Amino acid sequence: MHNSDLSHPINHVFVDFENIHEVDLAIIGNKAVSFTLLVGSRQTKLDACLVEKLLEHATSVQLVRLTSGGKNALDFVLAYHVGRAAAADPAGFFHIVSKDTGFDPLIEHLKCKQIRARRHDSFATLTFASSPKLLIPPTPVTPSKLKSLPPPKALPSILDARATQVLEHLRKISTTRPRNSKKLVSFCVAYLGKKITEEEALKLVGDLSQAGHLAIGETGRVTYQVERS
């Protein structure tokens, strides 16, 4: 269903992290926001506080890290993701956070297509109306209907080989599992022999969270649900 059918359009935020280094995730709050952080190939480390904030909003945040560089490489990738999102949700609001005025022609092109878009020099000018994340009221379930409901479907498998390997190990070390998100990210890097970056470990933890194997609280505390059913 496109958001044209919904009373609260989604705000799609795309951040040029090569250009903007101060990221304010407080803007998500209880709003309907899709947040994409694009990281350059040379940006191999993220601040621990930022990582914790990203994990807190794992269901709303997408981390895109370029694996190769080049002139304007991140700009082209960002434009690609904006285009895909605009095609999927033409009724949404699109925000590019970057001081790079090279994005302005893209903004004007989107506006010509009747798509609401704007570039922001910083998060200070990034404001939008609050929209509840639950956009469609739930259908009431009466006792008579309860018996006829189908059993809940299992979560889709979204784990790659490395995430599966970490999950299997977490199942074995119930007494020594990392207690917060920062330590869990560091644990993943160390356990996999430092063959992944912190950004890749962040995505791995996000995948485990989306698959329902762990939950991360507001303070970064991790609750595990890794036992086999």
Secondary structure as a PSIPRED ss2 file (coil, helix, strand):
# PSIPRED VFORMAT (PSIPRED V4.0)

   1 M C   1.000  0.000  0.000
   2 H C   1.000  0.000  0.000
   3 N H   0.000  1.000  0.000
   4 S H   0.000  1.000  0.000
   5 D H   0.000  1.000  0.000
   6 L C   1.000  0.000  0.000
   7 S C   1.000  0.000  0.000
   8 H C   1.000  0.000  0.000
   9 P C   1.000  0.000  0.000
  10 I C   1.000  0.000  0.000
  11 N E   0.000  0.000  1.000
  12 H E   0.000  0.000  1.000
  13 V E   0.000  0.000  1.000
  14 F E   0.000  0.000  1.000
  15 V E   0.000  0.000  1.000
  16 D E   0.000  0.000  1.000
  17 F C   1.000  0.000  0.000
  18 E C   1.000  0.000  0.000
  19 N C   1.000  0.000  0.000
  20 I C   1.000  0.000  0.000
  21 H C   1.000  0.000  0.000
  22 E C   1.000  0.000  0.000
  23 V C   1.000  0.000  0.000
  24 D C   1.000  0.000  0.000
  25 L H   0.000  1.000  0.000
  26 A H   0.000  1.000  0.000
  27 I H   0.000  1.000  0.000
  28 I C   1.000  0.000  0.000
  29 G C   1.000  0.000  0.000
  30 N C   1.000  0.000  0.000
  31 K C   1.000  0.000  0.000
  32 A C   1.000  0.000  0.000
  33 V E   0.000  0.000  1.000
  34 S E   0.000  0.000  1.000
  35 F E   0.000  0.000  1.000
  36 T E   0.000  0.000  1.000
  37 L E   0.000  0.000  1.000
  38 L E   0.000  0.000  1.000
  39 V E   0.000  0.000  1.000
  40 G C   1.000  0.000  0.000
  41 S C   1.000  0.000  0.000
  42 R C   1.000  0.000  0.000
  43 Q C   1.000  0.000  0.000
  44 T C   1.000  0.000  0.000
  45 K C   1.000  0.000  0.000
  46 L C   1.000  0.000  0.000
  47 D C   1.000  0.000  0.000
  48 A H   0.000  1.000  0.000
  49 C H   0.000  1.000  0.000
  50 L H   0.000  1.000  0.000
  51 V H   0.000  1.000  0.000
  52 E H   0.000  1.000  0.000
  53 K H   0.000  1.000  0.000
  54 L H   0.000  1.000  0.000
  55 L H   0.000  1.000  0.000
  56 E H   0.000  1.000  0.000
  57 H C   1.000  0.000  0.000
  58 A C   1.000  0.000  0.000
  59 T C   1.000  0.000  0.000
  60 S C   1.000  0.000  0.000
  61 V E   0.000  0.000  1.000
  62 Q E   0.000  0.000  1.000
  63 L E   0.000  0.000  1.000
  64 V E   0.000  0.000  1.000
  65 R E   0.000  0.000  1.000
  66 L C   1.000  0.000  0.000
  67 T C   1.000  0.000  0.000
  68 S C   1.000  0.000  0.000
  69 G C   1.000  0.000  0.000
  70 G C   1.000  0.000  0.000
  71 K C   1.000  0.000  0.000
  72 N C   1.000  0.000  0.000
  73 A H   0.000  1.000  0.000
  74 L H   0.000  1.000  0.000
  75 D H   0.000  1.000  0.000
  76 F H   0.000  1.000  0.000
  77 V H   0.000  1.000  0.000
  78 L H   0.000  1.000  0.000
  79 A H   0.000  1.000  0.000
  80 Y H   0.000  1.000  0.000
  81 H H   0.000  1.000  0.000
  82 V H   0.000  1.000  0.000
  83 G H   0.000  1.000  0.000
  84 R H   0.000  1.000  0.000
  85 A H   0.000  1.000  0.000
  86 A H   0.000  1.000  0.000
  87 A H   0.000  1.000  0.000
  88 A H   0.000  1.000  0.000
  89 D C   1.000  0.000  0.000
  90 P C   1.000  0.000  0.000
  91 A C   1.000  0.000  0.000
  92 G C   1.000  0.000  0.000
  93 F E   0.000  0.000  1.000
  94 F E   0.000  0.000  1.000
  95 H E   0.000  0.000  1.000
  96 I E   0.000  0.000  1.000
  97 V E   0.000  0.000  1.000
  98 S C   1.000  0.000  0.000
  99 K C   1.000  0.000  0.000
 100 D C   1.000  0.000  0.000
 101 T H   0.000  1.000  0.000
 102 G H   0.000  1.000  0.000
 103 F H   0.000  1.000  0.000
 104 D H   0.000  1.000  0.000
 105 P H   0.000  1.000  0.000
 106 L H   0.000  1.000  0.000
 107 I H   0.000  1.000  0.000
 108 E H   0.000  1.000  0.000
 109 H H   0.000  1.000  0.000
 110 L H   0.000  1.000  0.000
 111 K H   0.000  1.000  0.000
 112 C H   0.000  1.000  0.000
 113 K C   1.000  0.000  0.000
 114 Q C   1.000  0.000  0.000
 115 I C   1.000  0.000  0.000
 116 R E   0.000  0.000  1.000
 117 A E   0.000  0.000  1.000
 118 R E   0.000  0.000  1.000
 119 R E   0.000  0.000  1.000
 120 H E   0.000  0.000  1.000
 121 D C   1.000  0.000  0.000
 122 S C   1.000  0.000  0.000
 123 F H   0.000  1.000  0.000
 124 A H   0.000  1.000  0.000
 125 T H   0.000  1.000  0.000
 126 L C   1.000  0.000  0.000
 127 T C   1.000  0.000  0.000
 128 F C   1.000  0.000  0.000
 129 A C   1.000  0.000  0.000
 130 S C   1.000  0.000  0.000
 131 S C   1.000  0.000  0.000
 132 P C   1.000  0.000  0.000
 133 K C   1.000  0.000  0.000
 134 L C   1.000  0.000  0.000
 135 L C   1.000  0.000  0.000
 136 I C   1.000  0.000  0.000
 137 P C   1.000  0.000  0.000
 138 P C   1.000  0.000  0.000
 139 T C   1.000  0.000  0.000
 140 P C   1.000  0.000  0.000
 141 V C   1.000  0.000  0.000
 142 T C   1.000  0.000  0.000
 143 P H   0.000  1.000  0.000
 144 S H   0.000  1.000  0.000
 145 K H   0.000  1.000  0.000
 146 L H   0.000  1.000  0.000
 147 K C   1.000  0.000  0.000
 148 S C   1.000  0.000  0.000
 149 L C   1.000  0.000  0.000
 150 P C   1.000  0.000  0.000
 151 P C   1.000  0.000  0.000
 152 P C   1.000  0.000  0.000
 153 K C   1.000  0.000  0.000
 154 A C   1.000  0.000  0.000
 155 L C   1.000  0.000  0.000
 156 P C   1.000  0.000  0.000
 157 S C   1.000  0.000  0.000
 158 I C   1.000  0.000  0.000
 159 L C   1.000  0.000  0.000
 160 D C   1.000  0.000  0.000
 161 A H   0.000  1.000  0.000
 162 R H   0.000  1.000  0.000
 163 A H   0.000  1.000  0.000
 164 T H   0.000  1.000  0.000
 165 Q H   0.000  1.000  0.000
 166 V H   0.000  1.000  0.000
 167 L H   0.000  1.000  0.000
 168 E H   0.000  1.000  0.000
 169 H H   0.000  1.000  0.000
 170 L H   0.000  1.000  0.000
 171 R H   0.000  1.000  0.000
 172 K H   0.000  1.000  0.000
 173 I C   1.000  0.000  0.000
 174 S C   1.000  0.000  0.000
 175 T C   1.000  0.000  0.000
 176 T C   1.000  0.000  0.000
 177 R C   1.000  0.000  0.000
 178 P C   1.000  0.000  0.000
 179 R C   1.000  0.000  0.000
 180 N E   0.000  0.000  1.000
 181 S H   0.000  1.000  0.000
 182 K H   0.000  1.000  0.000
 183 K H   0.000  1.000  0.000
 184 L H   0.000  1.000  0.000
 185 V H   0.000  1.000  0.000
 186 S H   0.000  1.000  0.000
 187 F H   0.000  1.000  0.000
 188 C H   0.000  1.000  0.000
 189 V H   0.000  1.000  0.000
 190 A H   0.000  1.000  0.000
 191 Y H   0.000  1.000  0.000
 192 L C   1.000  0.000  0.000
 193 G C   1.000  0.000  0.000
 194 K C   1.000  0.000  0.000
 195 K C   1.000  0.000  0.000
 196 I C   1.000  0.000  0.000
 197 T C   1.000  0.000  0.000
 198 E H   0.000  1.000  0.000
 199 E H   0.000  1.000  0.000
 200 E H   0.000  1.000  0.000
 201 A H   0.000  1.000  0.000
 202 L H   0.000  1.000  0.000
 203 K H   0.000  1.000  0.000
 204 L H   0.000  1.000  0.000
 205 V H   0.000  1.000  0.000
 206 G H   0.000  1.000  0.000
 207 D H   0.000  1.000  0.000
 208 L H   0.000  1.000  0.000
 209 S H   0.000  1.000  0.000
 210 Q H   0.000  1.000  0.000
 211 A C   1.000  0.000  0.000
 212 G C   1.000  0.000  0.000
 213 H C   1.000  0.000  0.000
 214 L E   0.000  0.000  1.000
 215 A E   0.000  0.000  1.000
 216 I E   0.000  0.000  1.000
 217 G C   1.000  0.000  0.000
 218 E C   1.000  0.000  0.000
 219 T C   1.000  0.000  0.000
 220 G C   1.000  0.000  0.000
 221 R E   0.000  0.000  1.000
 222 V E   0.000  0.000  1.000
 223 T E   0.000  0.000  1.000
 224 Y E   0.000  0.000  1.000
 225 Q C   1.000  0.000  0.000
 226 V C   1.000  0.000  0.000
 227 E C   1.000  0.000  0.000
 228 R C   1.000  0.000  0.000
 229 S C   1.000  0.000  0.000
